[in-house]
Amino acid sequence: MKNANGEGSLRQRKDGSWEFRIQVEGRKSQLSFYSRDADGRGAKKKYRAWLKSTGGRAPEKVETVAGWSEVWLAAKKASVVYGTYANYARYTNGFILPALGHLKLEAVRPYHIARLYAGPEVSALSNSAKNEIRVCLNGIFRSARKNRLCLENPAEDEDFSRQPPAPPQVFSIPQVQAILTYAPAHKWGAYAQAALLTGLRTEELCALTWGDVHPEDETPYLRIHQVIARAESEAGRKYELRPVTKSKRERVVALTEQGAALFRSLPKEGIFVFPGIRGSAFLTPPQFAQRWGALLRDLNRTLPPEQQVPLLSPHKARHTYASALLNAGANIRAVQDQLGHARITTTEIYTHVDLATRLDNVRKLAY
């Protein structure tokens, strides 16, 4: 059925992405929506989200940062897990819009963004929070530029936080050995072993089913194609099974013999490798983290003060896995595939840890 703004056109671009273009009432040029899927449905889905949020017009308010942020957030809500969307909404509504929301997109300059970062609200935030704001700014202005609402992205040329990212926290090799030695005797030991031996995200470990585990194959592996993610809910924090990973791609994770032996040894008590509690079929990421923390605290009770293991989150086991692979000489592309990173720049953060290890050896140089 033809709508007031026309049917639009869908085409595949040279880079493999899809572009859905449509003439919108009140604008001289067409609007474009993009996706990287098999048939371009994602681009049309973004258009429908925009249509729902704007009523099918491109009124003047959309040309402001506040107006276009609504459109951008609506598109993100339809394309990412709820927890990620909630994060985007928090930083956009809490920090970006109070400072820039009243400005027209084409009027925003780098100095406006530099002033945002220099303000008392943002300057007091952690590096990771400042980076989240940068992600939101780039998302808002990149999409606005694609839709010809501004000529440039004022957030893309400079890291306005002006603080280099801290290298990821990891467990040392002796600490990993202490955890893996202690884990088999602990009731939650398999949680620590699985995290350290696979490098999976917590939400991926929680979603792992026995049908995804293949430890008996000649080349043992795990199939990663779903996650346990936060669901949109007004009544507290709830979780649901999502048939998609963070990178939107299914992947295969190779297992070492130690990892394969772990999964061969686990009892099959349900569909999921790590069964849920209180009647739930699956374990949630916070529940996984609680059991992980309990294991580390129990381990430390057995260790002298100088050998205590830091109470890092289970996600730091993923950091440890990645940095250990790189330190052992693994190809960075292979590590990217194991971890399921969409961009290799994400994997490259672990080379800082590798650099620190190499520096310790370089200091031994004596001419």
N, C-alpha and C positions, 0 to 999 in steps of 0.2 A: 504494500500500500504506500503510495507516494505521500511524503509529508510536505509541510509548507516550505521547507528549505531544500527540496529536491532529494533524489535518491543517493547521490554521491557516486564516486568511482573508487574502485579498489585496484591497486597495481602492485606488483612485486618489483622492488628496486634491485639495482645491480649488486648490492651487498647482501642480498637474500632477505632483507626485511620487507615488511608490507606497509603500504601507505594508503589510508582511506581518506580521500579528499571530498569535501562537500561545501556547497555554497550556503552560507548562513545569512539569514535576513539581517540587514543593518550593517553588513561588511562588504567592501568592494572586492576583496580577495577571498579565496576559499580557505577553510581551515583544514589542517591535516592532523591525522592521528596515526601513530605508528605501533607496530608490534613485530616480534621475532618468533612467530609460530609457524605451523605447517601451512595454514590456509588463510591467514589474515583475519581470523575471527577476533583475535585480541584487539586489533585496531578498531574494528566495529564496536567491540565491547567498550573501549575507551570513549568512543563517540557517544554511545548510549548513556554512559555515566555522565559525560559532559551535558548531554541533552537533558537528563533528569535534574541536574543541579542548576542549570541555567534557564530551563523552560524553552530551549531551542533558539534563543536569541543571543546575540553578542552585545549586550548593553555596555554602556560606558564603564560601569563599575568593574567589569571583567578586566579592563585595561589597567586597573590598579593592582598593586601587589596583593592586597587583601582579596580582591575579586578573583584573580587568577589562582591564588592559593587554594580557594575553595574548589575550583575546577581540578587542580592538580591533586589535592587530597582525595577528592571523589574518585578520580581515576586510580589512585594508589589503593584505595579501599577495595576496589574491585579486582586488583591484580596481585596484592601481597597478603601474607597472613596477617591476622588482626593485630598481633603484638607489634609487628613492624609498622603497620598503619598507625597504631596508637602512639608509637614513638615519634613518628613524623608529625602527627597532630600536636603532640605535646610541645615539641620544639618550635614548630611553626607558629602556633597560637600563643605560646608563652613567651617567646623571645623575638621572633622575626617580625610578626605583625605589629606589636606595640611600637617598634622602632621604624618600620618601613611600610606598614600596611596602607597608609594614606597616600603614598606616592604612586604616580603612574609608572608602569613598568619601564617605559622608555626614558623616564627621568632619573632612574636610579643609577648612580655612579659608584665606582670603587670606593670613593671616600665615604659614602653613606654606609657601606658595609664595614669599612675599617672603623668607623665611629661606633657601629653596633658592637663590634668585638671589644672596643676600648671602654665601653660603658660598664658600670659597676655590676649589672646583672650578669652579663656574659663573661666578663674578665674573671669573675670569681668561680666559674665552672671548671670542671676537670677537662683535660685534653680530649677525652673521648666524647664528652658532651659538646665541646666546641666543634669537634669533627662532625657530630650529628647535625649541628646547625648548618655546617658547610654543605653537607649532603643535601639537606632540604633546600638551601638557597640555590644550589646548582640544579636540582631537579625542577624547581619552580621556573628559573630563568631559561634553562635549556628548552623546556617544553613551551614556554612563551615565545622563545626565538623561533622554534620550529613552526609555530602557528602565526608567525609574523606579527606578534604583538610588541616586540622590541627587536632592535637590530643587533644588539650584543648581549652577552652574558657577563655582567659586571662582577660575578663571583668566581670566574673560572681561572683568572690569570695569577692569582696570588693566594697564598695561605694566610688569611688575615689573622689567624690565631698566633702566627709567628712563633710557635713552639714545636720543635721536632717531636714526632711521636715517640713515646717511650717504648723501648723494646719489650716484647711480650714477656710476662712472667712465666717461668718454667721451673719444673723440678730438676734438681741436679741428678746425674746418673746414680750416685750412691743413694739418694732419696728414692728414686724409682725402684732401685734394687730392694731397698728396705720395704717399700709398699708391696711389691710383687712377692717377696719372701713371706711377708706376714699374711697376705690376703687369703691364701687357700684355707687357713684355719678360722677365718672370720665369717660370720653368717652373711655379711654383705660383701665378701671379698670379690665375688665375680663382677660386681659393678666396677670396682677399681681396675681389675684386670682387663675387662672389656674396654674401658675408656683409654687405658694406656697402651693397649695392644692393637687398637683399631684406628684411633684418632677420630672417631665419629663425634658429631655434635650430640649433646645430651638428648635433644628432641629426636634424633635419628636412632639412638640406642633404645629409647623408650618405644619407638614404633617398630622395632625389629621383630619380625615373626619368624617362626621356625621354617617357613617356606622360603625365607630370604637367606637362610644360612646353609652353606654348602662346605662343611669342613672335611668331608670324605673324598672330595674330588681330587684328582691328581694335582690340580692347581686350586687349592682351597680359596673360597671367596665369599663375600657378602654382597647381596643385591640391595642397594639403597634407593628407594623410590617413594618413601612416604615419611611423614614426621608427625609427632604429637605436638600440636601448636595451640596457643591460646585462642579461645573462641570469643567472638563478640558477644558480650553478655553484660547486662546492667545489674545482674544479681551476683556480684562477686566474680572472682576469677575462675573461669572454667576452661577445660581443654577438650580438644577433639582430634580425631585422626584425619590428617589431610593427605590426599594422594599426590603429593608433590613435595620436592625438596626445596631448600632455600634458593638454589641456583636454577630451579625449574627444570632440571635434567636428572634423569635416572643415571646412576653410575654403579660400577662394580669396584669393590674394595678388595684387593688381594690380602690374604692372611698369611702370616708367618706360621711355621709349624707350632710355635708356642700359642699363637692365637687360635689355630685350628684345634689344638688339644683342649683349650679352654671350652670351646663350644661343644666339643664331643663329650665333655665331662658333665655338662649342665643337665639337670633333670628337665624333662618336658612336661610342664605343669599346666599348659594352656596354649593358646594360639601364639601369644607373645613370649619372647625369650625372657623378658623381665616382667612377670605378672603384676597386675595392679593390686591395690589394697582396698579394703572397705567395699567390696563388691564390684569394683571397676575392672574391666578386662585388661586395661593397660596402666602402666605406671606413668605419672606425669613428671616433667622435668624438675619441679621443686621437690617432689618426693625422692627422685633419683639423687638430687643434690644433698638431701637430708641424710640418706644412707651413706653416701660418699663421705660426708663430714663426720658421721659417727665412726666410720672405719678409721679415718685419720686420727681422730681424738683417742680412740682405743689403742691405736698403734703407738702414739706418743707416750701413753702411760707405760709402755714397755721399754722405752728408750731413755738413755741418759740425756741430760739437758743439752749437751753439745751436739747431739745427733737428732734433735727434734725435727720433724717434717713440717714445713709451713702449711697452714690450713688454707690452701688455695682452692678455688672452685674447680668442679669437674671439667670446665672448659679449658682450664690450664693444662689438663692432661692432653688435650688436643694440641695445644701449643707445644708441649713437651715432645709429643710424637713427631710433629713436623720438624722441630729443630734438631731432634736426634737423627731423623732421616737425612737432613741436609749435612749434619756434622759427619755422618758416615759416608758422605759422598754421593748421595742419591741425586739424580737429575731433577732440577726444579720443576720441569714439566710433569714428571712422574708424580712428584709430591702434590702438585696442583690437582692432578687427576684423582689421587687417593683422597684428598681432602674435599674435593668437590667445589673448589673455588671457581667462580665464573671468570675472574680476571687474575692473571698471573701477578699483578701488582699486589694483590692480597697475600699471595704466597711469599712474596719478596720480603715481607716484614720479618720473616723468620731468619733471613740472611743476616740480620743484625746480631742475632744470637750466635750464629755461626761465626761472624766476624769477631765477636768477643772471645770466642774459644780460640780462634786463630791468633788473636793478639797475644794471648797468654803464651803461645808457642813462639811468636815472633820476638817477644821480649827475651827469649833465651839466646838470641843471636849475639855472637861475640866475635868481632873481628880481631 
